[in-house]
Amino acid sequence: MTGTTLALVVFGLMLGAIFLRMPVAVAMGAAGFAGSWAVLGSPVATLSQLKTLSYDTFASYSLSVVPLFLLMGQFAARSGMSAALFSTAADWLGHRRGGLAMAAVGACAGFGAISGSSLATASTMGKVALPEMRQRGYSDALATGVLAAGGTLGILIPPSVILVIYAVLTQQNIAKMFVAALVPGLLAAGGYMLTVALYARLVPGAAGTAPRVPLARRLRGLVAVWPVVAIFALVMGGIAADWDWSKAGVQALFTPTEGAAVGALATGLYGVLGGGLTWRGFGAALRETAATTAMIFFILLGAQIFGAFLALTQTPQALADWVQGLGIGPYWVLAAMLLTYLVFGCIMDSLSMILLTIPVFFPIVLGLDLGLSPEEVAIWFGILALIAVEVGLITPPVGLNLFILNGLAPDIPVGRTYRGVLPFVASDLVRVGLLLAFPVLSLGLVRLVF
C-alpha cells in the first residue's frame, strides 16, 4: 500500500469516527498515531515526539492570544454589551420594513468585533433579539434565519479565533489576516442587510415594524455603545503593532497578544463598573474560557499528530503534484476546495474543518499559478476558507448555528429555520464568488497598510 493510499484510508476512518460522535481531538490524534505506527512499523518515534510536541503546542506564544480573545468574548456576553448594541441598532433601523432584522445583523457585527466566536455571537444575540423580533410580528423563518447567519460574523469580523489558528498553522502575520478580513466582514454585514430588505419585500408579512424613535433617544443609544467602539479600537491598535507608522511618526503601543489582553481587561472593567458582570459571572467566564481553550488546544494537538502522519506519507506534496498534473484552471481547484468546506460544515465545527484541511489544501494552493505572491495567496485563501467555513455553519441540514437558534426557541420547527436561512446562504455564495473573482477585496487594504 502506497503512502497516499494509506493516508486516504486513515482519513476515511477518521471521518467515520467523527461522524460516530468521537471527539474530534481524539479522532485526529488516534488516526495520526495509528497511521504513523503503520508507516514506521513502530510507535516509538511517535511516542518520543509526543514528549515535546504537546509542550511546544500548548506553550506557543502566538497561541496565547486565543484564551485572551475568548475571555474578552465571555466578559462581553455577560456585561450587557449585546443588549446595548441591539437596542441602539433597533432605535435607528427598527421603523423600517425588516429594520429589526437589519439591526440584529448590525448588532451581530458589533458583538463579533469583541467576541471572535460564531457560536457565542449566535447564542448571545439570539437571546437578545429573537424575542423582540417575534413580538414585533417577524416570521419565525426570518427571525431565526437572520440570527443564524448574523452569528457567523463572529468569526469573520476581527478579532477572530479561527483566523489566529489559521495564521499560526500557515505561519502568516496575524495582523495582516485581521486587516484582510475587514472588507469581507463589512461586505457580509451589508449583504445580509440587503437580503433582509429583499426578503421583507418579496415575502409579505414576514417582517413587522416598530415605531420611529425620537432622535434624542437614538443619540443616547450611540453613547451607550461607545465602549464597544473603544474596545475594538484598543484591540486593533494592538494588532497594528506590525504596521509601519514611521511616516506618520506614530509608535504602536503593544503587540497583538498584549492588545488582546488590554481588550479583555477593558471589557471586564466595563462589565464590573456597569454592573453587568458579577463575581459569579466572572467565575463562569473564567471557567468557560478555560474549557474552550482546552478544547481548542487539544484539537490543535490532534491536528499536529495527524499532520505529522501526513508528512510521513508525503500525501500533501503528492496531491499538489497530482492537481498540477490535471491541467485544470487554478480557480476550479479553489472552487472544489471551497465546496469541500460546505460539505464538511454538515458534520463538524469550523475549527475542526480548518485544522483538518489546511495541512492538505495549503501546499496545493501555494503550488497554483494565481499571479500573486506566496504571502498574498496564503492570506487570500485564508479569507476564502474562513468564509466557506462560515457558510458551512448555516448550511442545512446540520449547520451548527441553526441548532443554536433551535435550542433557544424549541417551539419553532427547524424546517422554518432552514427556509429562513437559505436566502442568506445565497448571499454568502455570491460573496464567495466576488472574493474569488476579485482578490483585491481581501488584499487591497493589506497592500495599502503594510
MARKEVO-322292 format. One record per residue (C-alpha): x, y, z; residue in three letters. Coordinates in steps of 0.001 Angstrom, whole numbers, padded with zeros to 6 digits, always signed. Layout:
XYZALA...
***
This chain:
+000000+000000+000000MET+001414+003392-001003THR+001691+006249+001455GLY-001077+008219-000262THR-003431+005240-000253THR-002747+004664+003428LEU-003394+008330+004151ALA-006734+008204+002329LEU-007775+005073+004240VAL-006824+006596+007595VAL-008535+009849+006645PHE-011748+007982+005826GLY-011619+006058+009118LEU-011096+009321+010993MET-014119+010953+009337LEU-016166+007871+010205GLY-015090+008170+013845ALA-016056+011849+013898ILE-019412+011018+012331PHE-019973+008484+015120LEU-019501+011328+017630ARG-015960+010551+018757MET-014338+013799+019980PRO-012512+015451+017103VAL-009246+015778+019044ALA-009271+012068+019902VAL-010192+011024+016359ALA-007440+013103+014753MET-004805+012146+017326GLY-005643+008428+017223ALA-005729+008386+013424ALA-002373+010166+013197GLY-000784+007898+015806PHE-002062+004704+014165ALA-001067+005919+010711GLY+002457+006839+011826SER+002790+003434+013511TRP+001780+001764+010236ALA+004304+003794+008235VAL+007235+003409+010634LEU+006431-000078+011860GLY+006806+001029+015480SER+005095+003518+017846PRO+008398+004524+019461VAL+009104+007524+017227ALA+005606+008984+017626THR+005638+008470+021390LEU+009020+010166+021547SER+007662+013065+019505GLN+004736+013499+021881LEU+007142+014298+024718LYS+007936+017648+023132THR+005020+018179+020733LEU+002429+018731+023442SER+004568+021303+025263TYR+005572+023078+022056ASP+001904+023299+021053THR+000468+024492+024352PHE+003348+026856+025209ALA+003269+028693+021870SER+003347+032457+022450TYR+001388+033050+019236SER-001487+030944+020580LEU-001631+032845+023863SER-003854+035334+022072VAL-006614+032675+021821VAL-007646+032464+025502PRO-007440+036245+025773LEU-009867+036757+022892PHE-012125+034057+024344LEU-012080+035764+027744LEU-012906+039091+026124MET-015905+037494+024440GLY-017057+035912+027697GLN-016868+039241+029519PHE-018737+040963+026684ALA-021519+038373+026717ALA-022052+038851+030454ARG-021728+042631+030665SER-024801+043712+028708GLY-022969+044828+025561MET-025100+042641+023315SER-028346+044195+024578ALA-026952+047723+024170ALA-025822+047007+020623LEU-029183+045592+019541PHE-031189+048292+021297SER-029204+051075+019642THR-029351+049466+016197ALA-033084+048867+016618ALA-033631+052537+017539ASP-032034+053623+014256TRP-033441+050933+011946LEU-036473+049389+013634GLY-039079+051618+011958HIS-038059+050364+008511ARG-039505+047264+006924ARG-037288+044458+008181GLY-035468+047006+010328GLY-035204+044862+013462LEU-033645+042053+011422ALA-031173+044555+009961MET-030482+045780+013486ALA-029766+042196+014522ALA-027178+041928+011736VAL-025537+045174+012821GLY-025515+044080+016451ALA-024001+040716+015477CYS-021247+042524+013594ALA-020558+044767+016579GLY-020557+041878+019035PHE-018374+039835+016679GLY-015789+042614+016881ALA-015289+041819+020574ILE-016212+038145+020615SER-014356+036241+017884GLY-016720+033264+018047SER-019618+032398+015749SER-021473+030168+018194LEU-021135+032717+021006ALA-022414+035511+018747THR-025401+033475+017533ALA-026294+032355+021049SER-025868+035730+022753THR-027626+037816+020112MET-030352+035183+019761GLY-031273+035594+023421LYS-031487+039365+022973VAL-033030+039834+019527ALA-035199+036776+018881LEU-037924+037567+021476PRO-038105+041177+020273GLU-038494+040213+016613MET-041161+037619+017382ARG-043042+040161+019486GLN-042981+042637+016585ARG-044555+040156+014167GLY-041485+038867+012347TYR-041888+035395+010897SER-040105+032579+012684ASP-038194+031784+009482ALA-036783+035294+009040LEU-036073+035830+012746ALA-034102+032619+013223THR-032529+032677+009751GLY-031077+036171+010123VAL-029684+035414+013586LEU-028082+032161+012453ALA-026460+033991+009542ALA-025545+037041+011628GLY-023813+034774+014134GLY-021261+033804+011517THR-019940+037378+011607LEU-018356+036430+014920GLY-015547+034544+013173ILE-015187+036962+010263LEU-015160+040390+011897ILE-011731+040770+013574PRO-010613+039627+016067PRO-011277+036025+015037SER-010016+032946+016855VAL-010200+030907+013650ILE-008016+033411+011802LEU-005458+033253+014612VAL-005318+029449+014310ILE-005007+029682+010513TYR-002216+032257+010813ALA-000307+030022+013242VAL-000760+026920+011077LEU+000422+028655+007911THR+002996+030933+009602GLN+001279+034120+008482GLN+001138+037519+010146ASN-001932+037723+012417ILE-002250+041468+011877ALA-002375+041078+008098LYS-005001+038323+008372MET-007219+040558+010521PHE-006836+043525+008180VAL-007647+041300+005187ALA-010891+040219+006891ALA-012207+043755+007444LEU-013634+044410+003968VAL-015122+040889+003552PRO-016669+041280+007010GLY-018314+044558+006050LEU-019458+043001+002765LEU-021029+040163+004736ALA-022954+042503+007028ALA-024064+044640+004083GLY-025084+041582+002085GLY-027165+040253+004963TYR-028932+043601+005375MET-029682+043709+001654LEU-031013+040145+001863THR-033320+041170+004711VAL-034619+044115+002679ALA-035369+041874-000318LEU-036879+039161+001892TYR-039214+041642+003588ALA-040484+042883+000224ARG-040788+039542-001523LEU-042448+037685+001368VAL-045468+039693+002552PRO-045988+039598+006297GLY-042524+038230+007054ALA-041318+041413+008749ALA-043088+043722+011153GLY-042240+047294+012020THR-041564+049251+015177ALA-042494+052870+015886PRO-039990+055564+014967ARG-037790+056525+017900VAL-037098+060219+018677PRO-033707+061495+017606LEU-032673+062306+021174ALA-033120+058671+022216ARG-031187+057461+019194ARG-028291+059728+020071LEU-028329+058494+023670ARG-028106+054972+022298GLY-024915+055859+020459LEU-023410+056990+023741VAL-024363+053621+025266ALA-022346+051626+022718VAL-019188+053736+022765TRP-017356+051112+024903PRO-017674+048594+022062VAL-016086+051046+019622VAL-013381+051953+022123ALA-012510+048333+022908ILE-012412+047430+019219PHE-010052+050364+018640ALA-007859+049190+021514LEU-007645+045650+020193VAL-006979+046717+016604MET-004413+049176+017944GLY-002601+046249+019493GLY-002903+044227+016336ILE-001454+047210+014462ALA+001874+046646+016194ALA+003378+045388+012953ASP+002171+048314+010849TRP+004700+050785+009529ASP+003660+054028+011182TRP+007108+055614+010788SER+005949+058036+008120LYS+003252+059346+010435ALA+005589+059481+013410GLY+003332+057170+015430VAL+004614+054294+017556GLN+002491+051220+018255ALA+001602+050782+021916LEU+001574+046995+022212PHE+001782+043687+020370THR-001250+041649+019190PRO-001193+039446+022299THR-000889+042475+024546GLU-003716+044098+022595GLY-005929+041088+023291ALA-005014+041319+026987ALA-005881+045025+027062VAL-009170+044268+025300GLY-010065+041564+027825ALA-009171+043873+030716LEU-011181+046766+029270ALA-014206+044548+028617THR-014021+043146+032147GLY-013750+046613+033686LEU-016725+047803+031655TYR-018753+044853+032874GLY-017786+045423+036516VAL-018266+049204+036507LEU-021523+048904+034579GLY-022871+046328+036989GLY-023424+043640+034369GLY-020526+041423+035400LEU-020978+039906+038852THR-018499+037781+040771TRP-020479+034705+039791ARG-020394+035800+036152GLY-016673+036485+036428PHE-016037+032957+037683GLY-018253+031477+034987ALA-016378+033476+032323ALA-013053+032096+033550LEU-014379+028518+033568ARG-015866+028811+030090GLU-012661+030355+028767THR-010552+027580+030298ALA-012833+024845+028941ALA-012960+026298+025427THR-009203+026932+025374THR-008530+023357+026459ALA-010826+022062+023716MET-009121+024191+021057ILE-005621+023264+022169PHE-006360+019542+022308PHE-007896+019664+018834ILE-004782+021503+017703LEU-002576+018815+019274LEU-004578+016108+017496GLY-004177+018013+014247ALA-000415+018236+014798GLN-000209+014448+015267ILE-002313+013859+012173PHE-000272+016399+010219GLY+002929+014593+011174ALA+001442+011385+009787PHE+000528+013128+006517LEU+004076+014462+006265ALA+005450+010936+006659LEU+003303+009711+003775THR+004121+012836+001677GLN+000433+012996+000805THR+000140+016822+000609PRO+003021+017014-001863GLN+001659+014079-003857ALA-001784+015673-004053LEU-000259+019010-005080ALA+001664+017312-007889ASP-001449+015401-008932TRP-003584+018572-009082VAL-000931+020370-011135GLN-000816+017429-013500GLY-004566+017586-014163LEU-004156+020695-016261GLY-007333+022339-014932ILE-007543+026015-014072GLY-006443+027109-010599PRO-009791+028712-009885TYR-011555+025382-010456TRP-009231+023846-007879VAL-010072+026598-005395LEU-013788+026163-006093ALA-013534+022436-005363ALA-011795+023161-002043MET-014443+025676-001038LEU-017169+023169-001921LEU-015441+020675+000367THR-015777+023128+003246TYR-019505+023416+002604LEU-019846+019636+002817VAL-017656+019351+005918PHE-019765+022030+007581GLY-022528+019433+007838CYS-020528+017175+010159ILE-018035+019286+012141MET-017318+022689+013612ASP-015287+025467+011990SER-012084+024912+013962LEU-012018+021205+013162SER-012534+021926+009470MET-009607+024346+009368ILE-007254+022068+011302LEU-008208+019020+009252LEU-007929+020523+005785THR-005177+023152+005913ILE-002299+020603+006066PRO-003646+019103+002830VAL-005028+022127+001000PHE-002379+024726+001783PHE+000519+023107-000161PRO-001807+022648-003125ILE-002868+026296-003078VAL+000730+027518-002888LEU+001510+025443-005969GLY-001207+027087-008076LEU-000364+029838-010541ASP-002637+032604-009273LEU-000496+035598-010231GLY+000079+036578-006582LEU+002994+036337-004200SER+003018+033295-001867PRO+002130+035504+001113GLU-000798+037084-000725GLU-002029+033652-001809VAL-001876+032466+001796ALA-003814+035488+003088ILE-006396+035398+000295TRP-007007+031661+000665PHE-007331+032070+004428GLY-010162+034563+003981ILE-011853+032385+001345LEU-011581+029327+003578ALA-012941+031250+006551LEU-015979+032416+004594ILE-016612+028909+003234ALA-016396+027552+006788VAL-018793+030282+007857GLU-021304+029210+005178VAL-020979+025614+006397GLY-022151+026749+009832LEU-025560+027731+008417ILE-025948+025186+005613THR-028872+022786+006221PRO-029337+020172+007431PRO-026592+020187+010072VAL-025278+023763+010319GLY-024309+024287+013958LEU-025711+027829+014166ASN-029107+026513+013108LEU-029193+024197+016096PHE-028104+027025+018405ILE-031167+029012+017367LEU-033391+025951+017533ASN-032209+025378+021103GLY-033124+028967+022025LEU-036618+028605+020524ALA-037561+024892+020574PRO-041171+025733+019670ASP-040013+026836+016195ILE-039773+023840+013819PRO-036235+023538+012494VAL-037670+023362+008957GLY-038712+027008+009233ARG-035193+027954+010223THR-033895+026046+007194TYR-036198+028028+004906ARG-035289+031300+006573GLY-031533+030834+006290VAL-031422+029830+002609LEU-031521+033436+001266PRO-028551+034244+003496PHE-026675+031192+002227VAL-027279+032536-001286ALA-025872+035911-000188SER-022785+034153+001163ASP-022252+032250-002075LEU-022432+035495-004051VAL-019833+036996-001691ARG-017547+033977-002106VAL-017797+034411-005860GLY-016894+038104-005614LEU-013880+037438-003396LEU-012779+034599-005654LEU-013048+036778-008760ALA-011570+039925-007167PHE-008740+039131-004716PRO-008251+042873-004212VAL-011324+042855-001949LEU-009264+040888+000562SER-005777+042118-000293LEU-006345+045777-001154GLY-006349+047047+002426LEU-003364+044837+003312VAL-001381+046312+000420ARG-002380+049819+001451LEU-001458+049460+005141VAL+001629+047228+005105PHE
***
